[in-house]
């Protein structure tokens, strides 16, 4: 039994060594070049050449070595675009639109969302205690929308928007959940 097992293991080892691929992986290292660029004064006269090393990725594009800064710049641009989109779409002030955009980007980063995360998100965004929201949604499910309307009025005062605009924002952000629970704003 031992010899048969030993022969089987030896055969599997040999088959594995013949079948294995010889793949070498080259670690990624950016290509660097010493580049010089002319510098001109205010009137357009040549002053000197500014020379320094620049790093290129595999596509030949100049890259920076500060990856964290690059990611932060991309996130800042995304935040600015979201802010301008919400400000334009709902006629909000930049502060209110930025508040919505920041909360949405912060919430979208969370890979797992607990009940506390959702409550924190709603309180930051709407300025309403989550227990009030839960109570209002529970009442709205049975057809009593008065409590939900008062919560929406509080949220609209926090956002600095009209109740109709706040309802439109809520429908965009939570429309599917409202629809699944039979709530119409």
C-alpha positions, 0 to 999 in steps of 0.5 A: 500500500505504501509503495503504491501511494509513493509511486502515485505521488512520484507520478503526480509530481513528474506530471506536474513538473512537465505540465507546469509553465515556466512563466516569468513575471517582470515587476512593474517599474516606471520608465524614467527620462530626463526631460527639459522644457523651455521657460518663458517670461511674461512677455514670451522671451526665452529664459532657461530650460527647466530640466528634471526626471519624469516617469512614464507608465507602460503606455508612454504617459507621464505619471507622478510618483505620488499615487495618493495625491493622484487619487485625492485629485480624482476624488476632488474632481468627482466631488466637484462634478457631483456638486455642480450636477446636484446644484444645477439639477435641483437648483440648490446652493453650492453648500447644500449640493456639496453636502449631498455629494460628500455624503453620497461619496462617503456612503458609496465607499463603504463596502459593507453597510450596517444599520448604524452606517445607514442611520448616520448617513441619513442623519448627516444628509437630512438632519433628521433623527433616524428614529423619526425617519423610521417612525414616519416610514412605518406610518406611511406604509399604512397610509398615514403620510402626515408624519412623513411630510413633517420629516420631509419639511425638516429635511428641506429646511436642513438642505435649504430647498423646497419640500418639492425639491427635497421630495425629488432628491429623496425619490432619486436616492431612495426611490426603489426602497420607497416603491418596494414598500408602497410609499408614494411621496 
